[in-house]
Amino acid sequence: MMQQDSKRKRSVLPETATLAPGSKRRRRKSVPSRHAAAMLPDELLTEVCLRLPVKSILRFRAACRSWDAMLSSEEFGQLYAARAEEMSSAPKLLFVSPTANFNSTAVYKCSPSKPTDDLLLTLDDVRGNYVEVTPAPCHGLSLLYDGIAPAYYVMNATTRAVTRLPPFRDVAFATAGLGCDARTKKYKVVRLFEGNLLEKEFLKCEIYTLGGDEGDIWRPAAGGVPFRFYSFARSAISNAVMNKLQPLFFNGYLHWLINPLHHVKLPRASILSFSLTDETFRWIRSPPFVASGVHLVELDGNLCMVRDLRDRSTAVCKLEIWKLKDYNSGDWSLDHRIDLTGQLPRDLLEPQIVKVIGSAGSCRSGTKIIIATSKHKVCSYDPVSRTLETITSISETCTSYQNEKSDIRFSLFKECLTPVHKTREEIAFATPLSKATKEILLRLPAESVLKFKPVCKQWLGLIKSERFIRAYFAHKNMDKRPKIMLVGKGSGKSLFNFVPLSKWLQEASNQGTLFLDTKVVCSKPCRGLNLMSFVEEDYLFNPCTGYHRVYWNREWHQHQPWKMPTGCREQEDNPFAVGNKNVGLGFSQVIQDHVVVGIFYDRKDYNSREYSLTCSLWSCGSGYYEQLPQPPLPVNDMPPVSVDGVLYWMSEPRLGQSYERAIVSFDIAAKIFEVIPCPSSIAMWDPRSHCHAFVVELLGKLCAVLSNSVADELDIWKWDHGLWTRAYTINLKFWPDYSLATNVVVPMAVDLTDGRILLNTGRKLGLYNPFDQTIENLLALDQVSLATPKVQQQRTGGHLKCHITRCEDVPRKFSPWKLSMAPCENFATPPSASSGKNLLSSRHQYVKALNSVSPKVMPVVPMLYEESLTYYPFAARARVLFS
């Protein structure tokens, strides 16, 4: 206590106290008081902040509570938007574009003053090439619609804030708009859609209020859709969906266009409007012409209708803009007639869609009308000088699937600080606890993650969300190391049992109960799913979670019994072919959906070279089925491969008119078949030769494989940037277990660590080292005991009981496979090259033994897989996509 008092006394010495000789007085720094800091007037502080960029304003909100309250107030937001509108002379635009992989959407800001476009944000959940955006924002907020999900998003491009609205019932025809309620100052999204036709009120109107007291729900409109407006509402919904016409918000109302062609008699109304304050409908009279091929726009504070009078045959290229003079009387007047045949005839005459999206400018620079096209060009029209000028043009490389989308991807951009209210679910997922939970779940096996679904609603929503499913897939497969499972017979309700290879080797006692009793062909993994093919059916499987779904009901194919071509037993002995079909699993980048493409042979005749086949496509997510045109060439019995949204088959030179091999490709998004020439060494086909050819995927590239049974070599060529280059030559001469005379050897994957190639014969798995030409065996599923030349078989109940050869593990320090096998007697040890006659005699003896074994039904089937949570709901998503 005495020490504290002394310190306190020393700290309060008066300034007149005497100092020791030679010491210097330390001057005190003057510290301004709180009242001095508050001397800056609020008006001056507001004027300073109004001149700052948005990034600085968002940072200053964290300075103190008073600044946060001032900069977040509605009054400051209105002043900032008004000043930004006053200062801007050139129009600012937003452009919505899909990314290269089509699983996200990028939002750019572009203007005539800047040569390059600024990337504002990327939306991971807005997928594909079917994204609609409102041409004009509502107080800085834009509404985006993802037709793939389907889902709605509210975005403020100025602050980069985005919120995804809660899910709603999936319907085929729906349209929505964003507006502001003048009474409550709340922003509402109004959705008009057709429900169940069996319901008494099948036309419905639902409203979602951003930041509303009712929570994250879509509620019915107060007055619903009156029966007297049913015909208008149905016409408005159909017109909006088919022609991609979003409703226009103006003067407190959302306005939908009514297509008169949908009515027997021309209706007196052309616009259906909805009040966001009273939540009631009304209609507006038609202009003095048939309102077909028109769209709505707001120009200079007026509701206008743009009439497209372009005609390529007569070279007429005009746009008429009609203004609504009075709501009650429905009087219209012609304000502008824009002649597009002057300076820019090709830019505005050729596009499929041309729309007026708004106006820009000021009193000093003059108001200009902004015109956008579906070919990603924007022009401005000066009503005074009647001249056109191109202000921006964007060329996209990621829209190569379609030359032109029948939609406008531009929107006016106005800087505004309007807040975007997050949903309660988004707020809950943004907490530190939720982020930690997500990181923990990402590191658990798929089966364990699914067990945590019943914990709570928050965990259930997180695990089922598409964002988490994609993050889980990326995290589990980031090393790109192949993973191996063995597919066996299922028990109970399960069709198959999927056992990791390591577990299979450890639990040898339970292997006999999993043996298959029918032939199964497994595809390579495609975005976490595998295709399992029987003779009668095909199933889509996620081997990590057990999710499965039958993808086809082919009763119309089954009534024609399949007959093997005379004198040909290759397919029966081929473990990679099944029945009369060749089915492939791919992934469409555009619609972000798995797609199954099947080619079914009704007839094959290798003597006359005649054949007949059908081809079909099935979309796994939506359940959409489509009959495809016939491929340009017949394909052989080896399964196709999927690379970057394209399926590839090797052609069958024994059928059709062509005697050369080629590769048949199918672009899933464009739904187009094409032919790729093979390397010269593979394209040449000799009916007397026993060389077999097929396609595989290695390291993400298309590869063509020539199986030369005479030289016992696999010649592998890689297709890269339109050219063929030799990738590998696999020499199997000293490995009789992989002899091409008795086996179909398929390269399945490449080990990125040491370059070893995983080989699969259907009976054996081995790692081939291309440097020393040795094979390290992983698994043998043979009915042959290699210690003796005789085949050991046991019959139980008329079925063969297979003996599975399993060798002891050998640890390999740097092997990512973790399943290395030691040589087991003569199985994995190549004979010495100096043995001469002994080598030939042992090889012939072994080949003879293998020929006596029927590989038609294997006990288990090896399969590559990817760890994921991917699945599709059993109820198909109802959606209509128009391009």
C-alpha positions, 0 to 999 in steps of 0.5 A: 500500500505504501508503494502504491501511494508513493507511485501515485505521488510521483505521477502527480508531481507539479510542473514547477517541481525542481529538477536535478542539475543536468536533467532535461524536462520531458514535455507532455504530449497534448492528448485531445479529449473526447469532446475535441474529437466530436467537434467534427459536424455530422454534416461534414462527416456525411459529405466526406463519406459520400465521396468515398468508394464502397470498400472504404465505407464498409471498412469505416462501419467497423470504426465505432458504433456511431459510424456504423449506425450512420453509414448503415442508415437508410438515409445515408444509403439514399444519399449515396445512391443519389450522388452516384447517379448524379456523378455517373455519365457513362452507363455501368453494366453487370454481366453474368457469365458461367465459369469454365467448368459450369459449376459456378457463375461469375458476375462482372462489372463493365463500362465503356470507360474501362477496357477490361471487365472487373470481376465482382464476385463468383457464385458457387451455387449458381450453376450452369448456363441457365442463369436469369438476371433482372435487367434493372435492379430494384434500389441496387438489388438484383434477383438471379434465378438458377434454372438448374437447382432451381433456386433464387438469389438476391444480390447487391453487386456493389457490396458483393452481398448475396443471399440464397432464398429458402427452397420452395416446391419444385414446379415446371412453370414459375416466374418471380420478381423482386420489388419494394413495399413502400409501406413497410420499406421491406423487399419482397420476392413474389413468385407466381406459378402453376401448382397441382392441376387437381387442386381447387386453386392450382394457380398460386402466388407466394411471397418471401420477405427479406428480413421479415418477421415471419422467418425463412418461409414462402407465404401465400399472398394475402389475396391469392390469385382471384379466379377472374385473373386465372387466364391472365396469370397462366398466360403471364407465367407461360410467356415469362418462362418460354421467352425469359421475360422477368416481371418489371418492378415499377411504381410499387407494382410487379408487371407481367406481360400477357401473351395475346396468342394464348387466348382465343380472343384478343384480350383487352389487357396486355399487362398483369400487375401485382401490388407489393403493398396490398398484395392484390392483382390488377390488369392494364389495357393493351396498346393499339396493336397486338402485344406480341414480341414485346417486353417492358422497360422503365425509361425516365420514370415511365412504364414503357413497352418495346415493340420489336419490328425486326425482319431479316427477310425485308431488311426492316430493323426497327424498335418502337417504344410506347409509353403508358400515359395513364394507369386507369385509362390505359392510354399509350403513346409512341415516344421513340422509333429507333432505326437500327439499319444505320450504323450497326445493322449486323449487330442488331439485326442478326441476334435472336433477342434484342432488348432495351434494358433501361436508360443512362445519363444525366441532364448535362450529358443527356439521357441515352437508351441502352440496348442489349443483345443475346450475342453479348453486345450492348449499344446506346441510342441517343434520341437527340442525334438518333445515333447508335454506338456500341459501348461494350462487347463480350466474347465468351469461350465457355459458351461454346456449347451453344453459339447464342443463348436466347436470353440477355445476360446484362443488367444495369449497375447502380451503386447502392448500399441497400442491405441484403438480409441473410436467411437464418440458415445462412447466419447459423452456418456462418458461426464459428461452431458451424465452421468447425463442425464442417471441418470435422465432417470433411475429415470423416468417412462418408458412412460416418457423415451420414450417421450424423444427419439426425443430430439436429436440423442444422447438421442435416441441412449442412450435410445435404447442402450442395456446397458441402457435398462439393467440398467433401468431394474435393477434400477427399479426392484432392490427392487424385490417388486411385482407390479400389473396391471389390464388388460382391453379392449383396445381402438383404435389400442391398444389391451389392456389397462394396468392400475396400481391397484392404478389408477384403484381404483381412477378412478372408473368412467371409469372402465366400458369402459375397460371391456374385452369381451373375455377370457385372460390369463396373464403370470408372467413377464419374463425379463420385458415382459408378454405373453397375451393368447387368444383362437386364438392368443398369444401376447408378451407385455411390459405393461409399454411402450405398445410394443406388438408383435404377436408371432405365426400364428397358422392357421394350428391349427385353422382349427381343432375346439377344443372340450372340453372333455366330462363331463369336465368343469374344463377348462372352469371354470378355469381363468388360462386356455384357449383353447386347448393350454398350452403356456409358456414364458421363457428366454434363458440365452445362446442366451439372447432372450425370447422364447415362447414354446407352447403345443397344444392338438389336442385330449383329452379323459379322459375315454380312457386316449388317447391324441395327441399333438404337441409342438413348440418353437419360438424365439422372437428376431430372429423370429426363429420357430422350431418344438419340440419333444413331451413331455415325459408326457401330461401336465395339463391346468395350465400355466407353470412357468419359472425359470433360463432358464427352463420351468416347467409344471405339468403333467396330470395324467388323460391322458397317461400311468402314474397315478402319477403326475410329473413335466415336465421340458424343458431346453430352451438352450439345448432344452431337455425335462425331468421329475422331480418327485413330492413330495409324497403327490402331486404325489399320484393321486386318480380319486375320489379325487378333489385335483388339482395340479400345479406349481408356481414360488415363490422367484425365486424357483420352487414350486409345489402346491397341492390344497386340496378342502376338507381341503381347504388348499394349500400345497406348496413344494419348489424345491431347490438343487434337493430336495423338502422341504415344504415351506407353508401351506395356510389355507383357511377354514375360507375364503369362498371367496377363497374356493378351492371348487369353486375357483382356487387359485394361489399363485403369489408372496411373500412380502419380507417385512413381508412374506405375500403371494399374492393370485389370484383367477381370481376374487379376489386379497388378501394378506395371512398372514401365521402367523395369517392365515388372508387375506387382500383383495386388489381387488374384481372383482365379479358379486356377491354382498356379502351383499345379497345372491342374484346375481345382474346382469345387461344385456346390449346388451346381455352381463353381466355388472359386479359389481366391489367391491372396499373397502376403502384404509387403510394406512399401514406404512410398507406395500410395496404394498401400496394398502391395503384394509379395510374389506368391510362388510362380504367380508374380515371378516372371520366368527367366529369359535364359530358360529357353524351351522351359519358358515356352513350355511353361507358358503354353501349359499355363495358357492351356490351363487358363483356357479351361476356366470360364470367366463369364461370372467372376466371384467379385469385380474390382472397381475404382471409386471416389469418396463422395456424398453425391446422390440424387433425390428419388423425386425428379426435379421438375424444371423446364429449361429453354435455350 
